[in-house]
Amino acid sequence: MAEEKKGANPLATGIAGAVIGAAAAAAAIVLSDEKNRKKAEKVLNDLQQEGDKVLKEVTRIAMELKDKGLKALPKAQKILKKSPKKE
């Protein structure tokens, strides 16, 4: 049985396009006001700063885990070499 490739449903594609278009229009209207643009810019800057903090923390934790894994690796290899072989 050959699998048939199914394309996107034209109705769903049309609805998604309409929703995206409406959202873009709403964003354009809201951002046309300078006060709203300033608010949006502040929110985006705050989100970026928070994202930077999270990224630094995740990177720090990942490096700690990597270091722990590298330290445990030689010990694990010694244990495996000493264990009796299964035949």
PyMOL Python script that loads the backbone (N, CA, C, O; Angstrom):
from pymol import cmd

cmd.read_pdbstr("""\
ATOM      1  N   MET A   1       0.831  -1.181   0.000  1.00  0.00           N
ATOM      2  CA  MET A   1       0.000   0.000   0.000  1.00  0.00           C
ATOM      3  C   MET A   1       0.879   1.251   0.000  1.00  0.00           C
ATOM      4  O   MET A   1       1.722   1.431   0.879  1.00  0.00           O
ATOM      5  N   ALA A   2       0.681   2.066  -0.948  1.00  0.00           N
ATOM      6  CA  ALA A   2       1.438   3.313  -1.030  1.00  0.00           C
ATOM      7  C   ALA A   2       0.705   4.384  -0.241  1.00  0.00           C
ATOM      8  O   ALA A   2      -0.516   4.527  -0.314  1.00  0.00           O
ATOM      9  N   GLU A   3       1.493   5.125   0.510  1.00  0.00           N
ATOM     10  CA  GLU A   3       0.890   6.225   1.264  1.00  0.00           C
ATOM     11  C   GLU A   3       0.659   7.398   0.332  1.00  0.00           C
ATOM     12  O   GLU A   3       1.536   7.775  -0.445  1.00  0.00           O
ATOM     13  N   GLU A   4      -0.517   7.962   0.418  1.00  0.00           N
ATOM     14  CA  GLU A   4      -0.827   9.134  -0.389  1.00  0.00           C
ATOM     15  C   GLU A   4      -0.455  10.381   0.408  1.00  0.00           C
ATOM     16  O   GLU A   4      -0.746  10.486   1.599  1.00  0.00           O
ATOM     17  N   LYS A   5       0.179  11.300  -0.258  1.00  0.00           N
ATOM     18  CA  LYS A   5       0.492  12.568   0.397  1.00  0.00           C
ATOM     19  C   LYS A   5      -0.760  13.420   0.379  1.00  0.00           C
ATOM     20  O   LYS A   5      -1.387  13.625  -0.661  1.00  0.00           O
ATOM     21  N   LYS A   6      -1.098  13.902   1.535  1.00  0.00           N
ATOM     22  CA  LYS A   6      -2.287  14.743   1.636  1.00  0.00           C
ATOM     23  C   LYS A   6      -1.851  16.181   1.818  1.00  0.00           C
ATOM     24  O   LYS A   6      -1.008  16.475   2.666  1.00  0.00           O
ATOM     25  N   GLY A   7      -2.407  17.063   1.045  1.00  0.00           N
ATOM     26  CA  GLY A   7      -2.115  18.487   1.161  1.00  0.00           C
ATOM     27  C   GLY A   7      -2.936  19.092   2.276  1.00  0.00           C
ATOM     28  O   GLY A   7      -3.755  18.416   2.897  1.00  0.00           O
ATOM     29  N   ALA A   8      -2.716  20.351   2.523  1.00  0.00           N
ATOM     30  CA  ALA A   8      -3.475  21.064   3.540  1.00  0.00           C
ATOM     31  C   ALA A   8      -4.905  21.248   3.057  1.00  0.00           C
ATOM     32  O   ALA A   8      -5.160  21.448   1.869  1.00  0.00           O
ATOM     33  N   ASN A   9      -5.811  21.177   3.988  1.00  0.00           N
ATOM     34  CA  ASN A   9      -7.222  21.376   3.705  1.00  0.00           C
ATOM     35  C   ASN A   9      -7.413  22.830   3.256  1.00  0.00           C
ATOM     36  O   ASN A   9      -7.048  23.752   3.985  1.00  0.00           O
ATOM     37  N   PRO A  10      -7.980  23.041   2.063  1.00  0.00           N
ATOM     38  CA  PRO A  10      -8.144  24.415   1.569  1.00  0.00           C
ATOM     39  C   PRO A  10      -8.983  25.292   2.497  1.00  0.00           C
ATOM     40  O   PRO A  10      -8.712  26.485   2.630  1.00  0.00           O
ATOM     41  N   LEU A  11      -9.991  24.715   3.134  1.00  0.00           N
ATOM     42  CA  LEU A  11     -10.832  25.491   4.045  1.00  0.00           C
ATOM     43  C   LEU A  11     -10.013  25.932   5.261  1.00  0.00           C
ATOM     44  O   LEU A  11     -10.079  27.090   5.674  1.00  0.00           O
ATOM     45  N   ALA A  12      -9.236  24.993   5.832  1.00  0.00           N
ATOM     46  CA  ALA A  12      -8.419  25.317   6.998  1.00  0.00           C
ATOM     47  C   ALA A  12      -7.365  26.350   6.631  1.00  0.00           C
ATOM     48  O   ALA A  12      -7.086  27.261   7.410  1.00  0.00           O
ATOM     49  N   THR A  13      -6.784  26.212   5.459  1.00  0.00           N
ATOM     50  CA  THR A  13      -5.779  27.162   4.994  1.00  0.00           C
ATOM     51  C   THR A  13      -6.389  28.555   4.839  1.00  0.00           C
ATOM     52  O   THR A  13      -5.779  29.553   5.222  1.00  0.00           O
ATOM     53  N   GLY A  14      -7.574  28.612   4.285  1.00  0.00           N
ATOM     54  CA  GLY A  14      -8.260  29.896   4.112  1.00  0.00           C
ATOM     55  C   GLY A  14      -8.588  30.548   5.437  1.00  0.00           C
ATOM     56  O   GLY A  14      -8.412  31.755   5.609  1.00  0.00           O
ATOM     57  N   ILE A  15      -9.067  29.740   6.377  1.00  0.00           N
ATOM     58  CA  ILE A  15      -9.417  30.273   7.702  1.00  0.00           C
ATOM     59  C   ILE A  15      -8.152  30.769   8.406  1.00  0.00           C
ATOM     60  O   ILE A  15      -8.153  31.846   9.004  1.00  0.00           O
ATOM     61  N   ALA A  16      -7.071  29.977   8.334  1.00  0.00           N
ATOM     62  CA  ALA A  16      -5.815  30.395   8.965  1.00  0.00           C
ATOM     63  C   ALA A  16      -5.315  31.696   8.348  1.00  0.00           C
ATOM     64  O   ALA A  16      -4.846  32.582   9.062  1.00  0.00           O
ATOM     65  N   GLY A  17      -5.411  31.814   7.044  1.00  0.00           N
ATOM     66  CA  GLY A  17      -4.996  33.046   6.369  1.00  0.00           C
ATOM     67  C   GLY A  17      -5.820  34.233   6.820  1.00  0.00           C
ATOM     68  O   GLY A  17      -5.289  35.325   7.019  1.00  0.00           O
ATOM     69  N   ALA A  18      -7.120  34.022   6.982  1.00  0.00           N
ATOM     70  CA  ALA A  18      -7.999  35.107   7.421  1.00  0.00           C
ATOM     71  C   ALA A  18      -7.656  35.546   8.843  1.00  0.00           C
ATOM     72  O   ALA A  18      -7.640  36.739   9.146  1.00  0.00           O
ATOM     73  N   VAL A  19      -7.383  34.572   9.708  1.00  0.00           N
ATOM     74  CA  VAL A  19      -7.043  34.888  11.101  1.00  0.00           C
ATOM     75  C   VAL A  19      -5.721  35.657  11.153  1.00  0.00           C
ATOM     76  O   VAL A  19      -5.605  36.655  11.864  1.00  0.00           O
ATOM     77  N   ILE A  20      -4.727  35.186  10.395  1.00  0.00           N
ATOM     78  CA  ILE A  20      -3.435  35.871  10.367  1.00  0.00           C
ATOM     79  C   ILE A  20      -3.587  37.283   9.811  1.00  0.00           C
ATOM     80  O   ILE A  20      -2.989  38.226  10.330  1.00  0.00           O
ATOM     81  N   GLY A  21      -4.376  37.428   8.771  1.00  0.00           N
ATOM     82  CA  GLY A  21      -4.617  38.748   8.197  1.00  0.00           C
ATOM     83  C   GLY A  21      -5.295  39.683   9.174  1.00  0.00           C
ATOM     84  O   GLY A  21      -4.932  40.854   9.277  1.00  0.00           O
ATOM     85  N   ALA A  22      -6.296  39.159   9.903  1.00  0.00           N
ATOM     86  CA  ALA A  22      -7.007  39.978  10.893  1.00  0.00           C
ATOM     87  C   ALA A  22      -6.054  40.393  12.018  1.00  0.00           C
ATOM     88  O   ALA A  22      -6.091  41.533  12.482  1.00  0.00           O
ATOM     89  N   ALA A  23      -5.202  39.462  12.452  1.00  0.00           N
ATOM     90  CA  ALA A  23      -4.257  39.783  13.521  1.00  0.00           C
ATOM     91  C   ALA A  23      -3.256  40.842  13.057  1.00  0.00           C
ATOM     92  O   ALA A  23      -2.911  41.749  13.814  1.00  0.00           O
ATOM     93  N   ALA A  24      -2.796  40.725  11.822  1.00  0.00           N
ATOM     94  CA  ALA A  24      -1.858  41.708  11.284  1.00  0.00           C
ATOM     95  C   ALA A  24      -2.519  43.083  11.186  1.00  0.00           C
ATOM     96  O   ALA A  24      -1.897  44.099  11.495  1.00  0.00           O
ATOM     97  N   ALA A  25      -3.761  43.109  10.761  1.00  0.00           N
ATOM     98  CA  ALA A  25      -4.485  44.382  10.653  1.00  0.00           C
ATOM     99  C   ALA A  25      -4.680  45.002  12.039  1.00  0.00           C
ATOM    100  O   ALA A  25      -4.499  46.206  12.220  1.00  0.00           O
ATOM    101  N   ALA A  26      -5.048  44.171  13.011  1.00  0.00           N
ATOM    102  CA  ALA A  26      -5.248  44.676  14.372  1.00  0.00           C
ATOM    103  C   ALA A  26      -3.937  45.214  14.939  1.00  0.00           C
ATOM    104  O   ALA A  26      -3.914  46.265  15.580  1.00  0.00           O
ATOM    105  N   ALA A  27      -2.850  44.487  14.699  1.00  0.00           N
ATOM    106  CA  ALA A  27      -1.546  44.939  15.184  1.00  0.00           C
ATOM    107  C   ALA A  27      -1.160  46.260  14.533  1.00  0.00           C
ATOM    108  O   ALA A  27      -0.619  47.144  15.197  1.00  0.00           O
ATOM    109  N   ALA A  28      -1.433  46.400  13.250  1.00  0.00           N
ATOM    110  CA  ALA A  28      -1.108  47.641  12.548  1.00  0.00           C
ATOM    111  C   ALA A  28      -1.896  48.810  13.123  1.00  0.00           C
ATOM    112  O   ALA A  28      -1.360  49.907  13.275  1.00  0.00           O
ATOM    113  N   ILE A  29      -3.146  48.581  13.437  1.00  0.00           N
ATOM    114  CA  ILE A  29      -3.984  49.644  14.004  1.00  0.00           C
ATOM    115  C   ILE A  29      -3.481  50.043  15.386  1.00  0.00           C
ATOM    116  O   ILE A  29      -3.355  51.228  15.695  1.00  0.00           O
ATOM    117  N   VAL A  30      -3.191  49.026  16.222  1.00  0.00           N
ATOM    118  CA  VAL A  30      -2.731  49.301  17.586  1.00  0.00           C
ATOM    119  C   VAL A  30      -1.380  50.001  17.555  1.00  0.00           C
ATOM    120  O   VAL A  30      -1.155  50.949  18.308  1.00  0.00           O
ATOM    121  N   LEU A  31      -0.476  49.542  16.687  1.00  0.00           N
ATOM    122  CA  LEU A  31       0.871  50.114  16.657  1.00  0.00           C
ATOM    123  C   LEU A  31       0.948  51.444  15.911  1.00  0.00           C
ATOM    124  O   LEU A  31       2.000  52.081  15.888  1.00  0.00           O
ATOM    125  N   SER A  32      -0.153  51.863  15.305  1.00  0.00           N
ATOM    126  CA  SER A  32      -0.136  53.158  14.632  1.00  0.00           C
ATOM    127  C   SER A  32      -0.105  54.301  15.638  1.00  0.00           C
ATOM    128  O   SER A  32       0.293  55.415  15.298  1.00  0.00           O
ATOM    129  N   ASP A  33      -0.522  54.035  16.874  1.00  0.00           N
ATOM    130  CA  ASP A  33      -0.483  55.040  17.937  1.00  0.00           C
ATOM    131  C   ASP A  33       0.891  54.984  18.616  1.00  0.00           C
ATOM    132  O   ASP A  33       1.336  53.910  19.021  1.00  0.00           O
ATOM    133  N   GLU A  34       1.558  56.121  18.740  1.00  0.00           N
ATOM    134  CA  GLU A  34       2.917  56.144  19.291  1.00  0.00           C
ATOM    135  C   GLU A  34       2.966  55.643  20.729  1.00  0.00           C
ATOM    136  O   GLU A  34       3.920  54.971  21.123  1.00  0.00           O
ATOM    137  N   LYS A  35       1.939  55.968  21.513  1.00  0.00           N
ATOM    138  CA  LYS A  35       1.907  55.523  22.907  1.00  0.00           C
ATOM    139  C   LYS A  35       1.865  53.998  22.977  1.00  0.00           C
ATOM    140  O   LYS A  35       2.535  53.389  23.811  1.00  0.00           O
ATOM    141  N   ASN A  36       1.071  53.386  22.094  1.00  0.00           N
ATOM    142  CA  ASN A  36       0.987  51.932  22.063  1.00  0.00           C
ATOM    143  C   ASN A  36       2.310  51.305  21.589  1.00  0.00           C
ATOM    144  O   ASN A  36       2.716  50.250  22.076  1.00  0.00           O
ATOM    145  N   ARG A  37       2.962  51.961  20.647  1.00  0.00           N
ATOM    146  CA  ARG A  37       4.257  51.463  20.170  1.00  0.00           C
ATOM    147  C   ARG A  37       5.282  51.457  21.301  1.00  0.00           C
ATOM    148  O   ARG A  37       6.046  50.504  21.454  1.00  0.00           O
ATOM    149  N   LYS A  38       5.288  52.541  22.097  1.00  0.00           N
ATOM    150  CA  LYS A  38       6.221  52.635  23.226  1.00  0.00           C
ATOM    151  C   LYS A  38       5.946  51.526  24.242  1.00  0.00           C
ATOM    152  O   LYS A  38       6.877  50.916  24.768  1.00  0.00           O
ATOM    153  N   LYS A  39       4.659  51.267  24.518  1.00  0.00           N
ATOM    154  CA  LYS A  39       4.292  50.204  25.460  1.00  0.00           C
ATOM    155  C   LYS A  39       4.747  48.849  24.918  1.00  0.00           C
ATOM    156  O   LYS A  39       5.313  48.037  25.651  1.00  0.00           O
ATOM    157  N   ALA A  40       4.498  48.615  23.643  1.00  0.00           N
ATOM    158  CA  ALA A  40       4.882  47.345  23.029  1.00  0.00           C
ATOM    159  C   ALA A  40       6.398  47.179  23.048  1.00  0.00           C
ATOM    160  O   ALA A  40       6.905  46.085  23.294  1.00  0.00           O
ATOM    161  N   GLU A  41       7.110  48.253  22.792  1.00  0.00           N
ATOM    162  CA  GLU A  41       8.572  48.206  22.803  1.00  0.00           C
ATOM    163  C   GLU A  41       9.094  47.875  24.199  1.00  0.00           C
ATOM    164  O   GLU A  41      10.031  47.091  24.345  1.00  0.00           O
ATOM    165  N   LYS A  42       8.483  48.476  25.229  1.00  0.00           N
ATOM    166  CA  LYS A  42       8.898  48.202  26.608  1.00  0.00           C
ATOM    167  C   LYS A  42       8.629  46.747  26.962  1.00  0.00           C
ATOM    168  O   LYS A  42       9.473  46.089  27.570  1.00  0.00           O
ATOM    169  N   VAL A  43       7.463  46.242  26.589  1.00  0.00           N
ATOM    170  CA  VAL A  43       7.129  44.837  26.876  1.00  0.00           C
ATOM    171  C   VAL A  43       8.112  43.907  26.174  1.00  0.00           C
ATOM    172  O   VAL A  43       8.585  42.940  26.772  1.00  0.00           O
ATOM    173  N   LEU A  44       8.421  44.190  24.916  1.00  0.00           N
ATOM    174  CA  LEU A  44       9.367  43.354  24.184  1.00  0.00           C
ATOM    175  C   LEU A  44      10.759  43.399  24.804  1.00  0.00           C
ATOM    176  O   LEU A  44      11.433  42.372  24.890  1.00  0.00           O
ATOM    177  N   ASN A  45      11.190  44.572  25.233  1.00  0.00           N
ATOM    178  CA  ASN A  45      12.494  44.687  25.889  1.00  0.00           C
ATOM    179  C   ASN A  45      12.522  43.899  27.198  1.00  0.00           C
ATOM    180  O   ASN A  45      13.496  43.208  27.496  1.00  0.00           O
ATOM    181  N   ASP A  46      11.437  44.011  27.978  1.00  0.00           N
ATOM    182  CA  ASP A  46      11.352  43.260  29.231  1.00  0.00           C
ATOM    183  C   ASP A  46      11.390  41.756  28.968  1.00  0.00           C
ATOM    184  O   ASP A  46      12.064  41.012  29.680  1.00  0.00           O
ATOM    185  N   LEU A  47      10.662  41.314  27.941  1.00  0.00           N
ATOM    186  CA  LEU A  47      10.659  39.892  27.597  1.00  0.00           C
ATOM    187  C   LEU A  47      12.042  39.435  27.149  1.00  0.00           C
ATOM    188  O   LEU A  47      12.472  38.333  27.489  1.00  0.00           O
ATOM    189  N   GLN A  48      12.734  40.265  26.397  1.00  0.00           N
ATOM    190  CA  GLN A  48      14.072  39.916  25.939  1.00  0.00           C
ATOM    191  C   GLN A  48      15.035  39.797  27.120  1.00  0.00           C
ATOM    192  O   GLN A  48      15.844  38.870  27.173  1.00  0.00           O
ATOM    193  N   GLN A  49      14.949  40.727  28.058  1.00  0.00           N
ATOM    194  CA  GLN A  49      15.818  40.675  29.234  1.00  0.00           C
ATOM    195  C   GLN A  49      15.528  39.420  30.059  1.00  0.00           C
ATOM    196  O   GLN A  49      16.451  38.760  30.537  1.00  0.00           O
ATOM    197  N   GLU A  50      14.264  39.098  30.223  1.00  0.00           N
ATOM    198  CA  GLU A  50      13.881  37.893  30.973  1.00  0.00           C
ATOM    199  C   GLU A  50      14.366  36.642  30.244  1.00  0.00           C
ATOM    200  O   GLU A  50      14.848  35.698  30.870  1.00  0.00           O
ATOM    201  N   GLY A  51      14.237  36.642  28.928  1.00  0.00           N
ATOM    202  CA  GLY A  51      14.712  35.515  28.132  1.00  0.00           C
ATOM    203  C   GLY A  51      16.219  35.343  28.248  1.00  0.00           C
ATOM    204  O   GLY A  51      16.717  34.219  28.314  1.00  0.00           O
ATOM    205  N   ASP A  52      16.947  36.458  28.272  1.00  0.00           N
ATOM    206  CA  ASP A  52      18.403  36.399  28.441  1.00  0.00           C
ATOM    207  C   ASP A  52      18.765  35.785  29.795  1.00  0.00           C
ATOM    208  O   ASP A  52      19.686  34.973  29.888  1.00  0.00           O
ATOM    209  N   LYS A  53      18.035  36.177  30.839  1.00  0.00           N
ATOM    210  CA  LYS A  53      18.292  35.622  32.176  1.00  0.00           C
ATOM    211  C   LYS A  53      18.049  34.114  32.183  1.00  0.00           C
ATOM    212  O   LYS A  53      18.853  33.349  32.717  1.00  0.00           O
ATOM    213  N   VAL A  54      16.942  33.701  31.590  1.00  0.00           N
ATOM    214  CA  VAL A  54      16.607  32.276  31.551  1.00  0.00           C
ATOM    215  C   VAL A  54      17.662  31.509  30.753  1.00  0.00           C
ATOM    216  O   VAL A  54      18.088  30.431  31.167  1.00  0.00           O
ATOM    217  N   LEU A  55      18.083  32.053  29.621  1.00  0.00           N
ATOM    218  CA  LEU A  55      19.092  31.399  28.799  1.00  0.00           C
ATOM    219  C   LEU A  55      20.403  31.233  29.563  1.00  0.00           C
ATOM    220  O   LEU A  55      21.026  30.173  29.500  1.00  0.00           O
ATOM    221  N   LYS A  56      20.828  32.271  30.285  1.00  0.00           N
ATOM    222  CA  LYS A  56      22.061  32.179  31.074  1.00  0.00           C
ATOM    223  C   LYS A  56      21.940  31.102  32.142  1.00  0.00           C
ATOM    224  O   LYS A  56      22.878  30.336  32.360  1.00  0.00           O
ATOM    225  N   GLU A  57      20.798  31.037  32.807  1.00  0.00           N
ATOM    226  CA  GLU A  57      20.592  30.049  33.867  1.00  0.00           C
ATOM    227  C   GLU A  57      20.577  28.629  33.295  1.00  0.00           C
ATOM    228  O   GLU A  57      21.195  27.725  33.857  1.00  0.00           O
ATOM    229  N   VAL A  58      19.881  28.437  32.195  1.00  0.00           N
ATOM    230  CA  VAL A  58      19.823  27.120  31.562  1.00  0.00           C
ATOM    231  C   VAL A  58      21.215  26.700  31.087  1.00  0.00           C
ATOM    232  O   VAL A  58      21.600  25.540  31.231  1.00  0.00           O
ATOM    233  N   THR A  59      21.956  27.636  30.528  1.00  0.00           N
ATOM    234  CA  THR A  59      23.320  27.332  30.080  1.00  0.00           C
ATOM    235  C   THR A  59      24.201  26.955  31.262  1.00  0.00           C
ATOM    236  O   THR A  59      24.990  26.015  31.171  1.00  0.00           O
ATOM    237  N   ARG A  60      24.076  27.672  32.360  1.00  0.00           N
ATOM    238  CA  ARG A  60      24.868  27.381  33.561  1.00  0.00           C
ATOM    239  C   ARG A  60      24.565  25.974  34.075  1.00  0.00           C
ATOM    240  O   ARG A  60      25.478  25.210  34.391  1.00  0.00           O
ATOM    241  N   ILE A  61      23.285  25.642  34.156  1.00  0.00           N
ATOM    242  CA  ILE A  61      22.884  24.316  34.644  1.00  0.00           C
ATOM    243  C   ILE A  61      23.361  23.229  33.693  1.00  0.00           C
ATOM    244  O   ILE A  61      23.833  22.181  34.134  1.00  0.00           O
ATOM    245  N   ALA A  62      23.243  23.468  32.404  1.00  0.00           N
ATOM    246  CA  ALA A  62      23.697  22.480  31.421  1.00  0.00           C
ATOM    247  C   ALA A  62      25.192  22.236  31.539  1.00  0.00           C
ATOM    248  O   ALA A  62      25.643  21.095  31.444  1.00  0.00           O
ATOM    249  N   MET A  63      25.959  23.288  31.743  1.00  0.00           N
ATOM    250  CA  MET A  63      27.413  23.134  31.883  1.00  0.00           C
ATOM    251  C   MET A  63      27.755  22.365  33.163  1.00  0.00           C
ATOM    252  O   MET A  63      28.669  21.540  33.165  1.00  0.00           O
ATOM    253  N   GLU A  64      27.025  22.634  34.249  1.00  0.00           N
ATOM    254  CA  GLU A  64      27.246  21.888  35.493  1.00  0.00           C
ATOM    255  C   GLU A  64      26.962  20.399  35.292  1.00  0.00           C
ATOM    256  O   GLU A  64      27.733  19.547  35.733  1.00  0.00           O
ATOM    257  N   LEU A  65      25.846  20.094  34.620  1.00  0.00           N
ATOM    258  CA  LEU A  65      25.502  18.698  34.369  1.00  0.00           C
ATOM    259  C   LEU A  65      26.545  18.031  33.474  1.00  0.00           C
ATOM    260  O   LEU A  65      26.896  16.870  33.684  1.00  0.00           O
ATOM    261  N   LYS A  66      27.031  18.756  32.490  1.00  0.00           N
ATOM    262  CA  LYS A  66      28.066  18.219  31.595  1.00  0.00           C
ATOM    263  C   LYS A  66      29.326  17.901  32.390  1.00  0.00           C
ATOM    264  O   LYS A  66      29.925  16.839  32.220  1.00  0.00           O
ATOM    265  N   ASP A  67      29.725  18.832  33.263  1.00  0.00           N
ATOM    266  CA  ASP A  67      30.920  18.620  34.073  1.00  0.00           C
ATOM    267  C   ASP A  67      30.752  17.407  34.993  1.00  0.00           C
ATOM    268  O   ASP A  67      31.679  16.611  35.148  1.00  0.00           O
ATOM    269  N   LYS A  68      29.572  17.267  35.601  1.00  0.00           N
ATOM    270  CA  LYS A  68      29.312  16.117  36.462  1.00  0.00           C
ATOM    271  C   LYS A  68      29.379  14.822  35.657  1.00  0.00           C
ATOM    272  O   LYS A  68      29.914  13.819  36.127  1.00  0.00           O
ATOM    273  N   GLY A  69      28.837  14.850  34.452  1.00  0.00           N
ATOM    274  CA  GLY A  69      28.855  13.666  33.599  1.00  0.00           C
ATOM    275  C   GLY A  69      30.266  13.289  33.198  1.00  0.00           C
ATOM    276  O   GLY A  69      30.612  12.108  33.177  1.00  0.00           O
ATOM    277  N   LEU A  70      31.090  14.286  32.879  1.00  0.00           N
ATOM    278  CA  LEU A  70      32.478  14.012  32.501  1.00  0.00           C
ATOM    279  C   LEU A  70      33.276  13.463  33.676  1.00  0.00           C
ATOM    280  O   LEU A  70      34.152  12.618  33.495  1.00  0.00           O
ATOM    281  N   LYS A  71      32.975  13.944  34.882  1.00  0.00           N
ATOM    282  CA  LYS A  71      33.672  13.446  36.069  1.00  0.00           C
ATOM    283  C   LYS A  71      33.227  12.015  36.388  1.00  0.00           C
ATOM    284  O   LYS A  71      34.036  11.205  36.840  1.00  0.00           O
ATOM    285  N   ALA A  72      31.958  11.698  36.160  1.00  0.00           N
ATOM    286  CA  ALA A  72      31.432  10.372  36.479  1.00  0.00           C
ATOM    287  C   ALA A  72      31.831   9.342  35.433  1.00  0.00           C
ATOM    288  O   ALA A  72      31.862   8.148  35.732  1.00  0.00           O
ATOM    289  N   LEU A  73      32.134   9.768  34.230  1.00  0.00           N
ATOM    290  CA  LEU A  73      32.436   8.845  33.143  1.00  0.00           C
ATOM    291  C   LEU A  73      33.639   7.945  33.438  1.00  0.00           C
ATOM    292  O   LEU A  73      33.528   6.735  33.243  1.00  0.00           O
ATOM    293  N   PRO A  74      34.775   8.463  33.894  1.00  0.00           N
ATOM    294  CA  PRO A  74      35.901   7.563  34.192  1.00  0.00           C
ATOM    295  C   PRO A  74      35.561   6.544  35.281  1.00  0.00           C
ATOM    296  O   PRO A  74      35.981   5.389  35.202  1.00  0.00           O
ATOM    297  N   LYS A  75      34.807   6.964  36.291  1.00  0.00           N
ATOM    298  CA  LYS A  75      34.409   6.043  37.359  1.00  0.00           C
ATOM    299  C   LYS A  75      33.526   4.935  36.797  1.00  0.00           C
ATOM    300  O   LYS A  75      33.686   3.767  37.151  1.00  0.00           O
ATOM    301  N   ALA A  76      32.607   5.297  35.933  1.00  0.00           N
ATOM    302  CA  ALA A  76      31.708   4.307  35.338  1.00  0.00           C
ATOM    303  C   ALA A  76      32.483   3.330  34.466  1.00  0.00           C
ATOM    304  O   ALA A  76      32.169   2.140  34.458  1.00  0.00           O
ATOM    305  N   GLN A  77      33.470   3.793  33.745  1.00  0.00           N
ATOM    306  CA  GLN A  77      34.266   2.912  32.898  1.00  0.00           C
ATOM    307  C   GLN A  77      35.060   1.924  33.746  1.00  0.00           C
ATOM    308  O   GLN A  77      35.186   0.759  33.367  1.00  0.00           O
ATOM    309  N   LYS A  78      35.597   2.361  34.883  1.00  0.00           N
ATOM    310  CA  LYS A  78      36.335   1.467  35.776  1.00  0.00           C
ATOM    311  C   LYS A  78      35.404   0.386  36.322  1.00  0.00           C
ATOM    312  O   LYS A  78      35.779  -0.784  36.387  1.00  0.00           O
ATOM    313  N   ILE A  79      34.206   0.774  36.709  1.00  0.00           N
ATOM    314  CA  ILE A  79      33.246  -0.183  37.250  1.00  0.00           C
ATOM    315  C   ILE A  79      32.877  -1.206  36.182  1.00  0.00           C
ATOM    316  O   ILE A  79      32.789  -2.397  36.478  1.00  0.00           O
ATOM    317  N   LEU A  80      32.664  -0.767  34.963  1.00  0.00           N
ATOM    318  CA  LEU A  80      32.313  -1.693  33.885  1.00  0.00           C
ATOM    319  C   LEU A  80      33.442  -2.668  33.581  1.00  0.00           C
ATOM    320  O   LEU A  80      33.191  -3.836  33.284  1.00  0.00           O
ATOM    321  N   LYS A  81      34.675  -2.202  33.654  1.00  0.00           N
ATOM    322  CA  LYS A  81      35.820  -3.079  33.380  1.00  0.00           C
ATOM    323  C   LYS A  81      35.967  -4.131  34.463  1.00  0.00           C
ATOM    324  O   LYS A  81      36.397  -5.249  34.176  1.00  0.00           O
ATOM    325  N   LYS A  82      35.621  -3.803  35.709  1.00  0.00           N
ATOM    326  CA  LYS A  82      35.758  -4.751  36.825  1.00  0.00           C
ATOM    327  C   LYS A  82      34.606  -5.750  36.886  1.00  0.00           C
ATOM    328  O   LYS A  82      34.762  -6.827  37.461  1.00  0.00           O
ATOM    329  N   SER A  83      33.471  -5.422  36.315  1.00  0.00           N
ATOM    330  CA  SER A  83      32.312  -6.308  36.428  1.00  0.00           C
ATOM    331  C   SER A  83      32.549  -7.593  35.624  1.00  0.00           C
ATOM    332  O   SER A  83      33.184  -7.560  34.570  1.00  0.00           O
ATOM    333  N   PRO A  84      32.031  -8.737  36.131  1.00  0.00           N
ATOM    334  CA  PRO A  84      32.238 -10.003  35.436  1.00  0.00           C
ATOM    335  C   PRO A  84      31.542 -10.000  34.077  1.00  0.00           C
ATOM    336  O   PRO A  84      30.463  -9.431  33.910  1.00  0.00           O
ATOM    337  N   LYS A  85      32.190 -10.649  33.117  1.00  0.00           N
ATOM    338  CA  LYS A  85      31.614 -10.688  31.771  1.00  0.00           C
ATOM    339  C   LYS A  85      30.520 -11.747  31.701  1.00  0.00           C
ATOM    340  O   LYS A  85      30.653 -12.839  32.255  1.00  0.00           O
ATOM    341  N   LYS A  86      29.456 -11.407  31.022  1.00  0.00           N
ATOM    342  CA  LYS A  86      28.356 -12.350  30.826  1.00  0.00           C
ATOM    343  C   LYS A  86      28.608 -13.101  29.526  1.00  0.00           C
ATOM    344  O   LYS A  86      28.937 -12.504  28.501  1.00  0.00           O
ATOM    345  N   GLU A  87      28.450 -14.417  29.585  1.00  0.00           N
ATOM    346  CA  GLU A  87      28.661 -15.202  28.381  1.00  0.00           C
ATOM    347  C   GLU A  87      27.428 -15.966  28.014  1.00  0.00           C
ATOM    348  O   GLU A  87      27.424 -16.688  27.017  1.00  0.00           O
TER     349      GLU A  87
END
""", "prot")
cmd.dss("prot")
cmd.show_as("cartoon", "prot")
cmd.util.cbc("prot")
cmd.orient("prot")
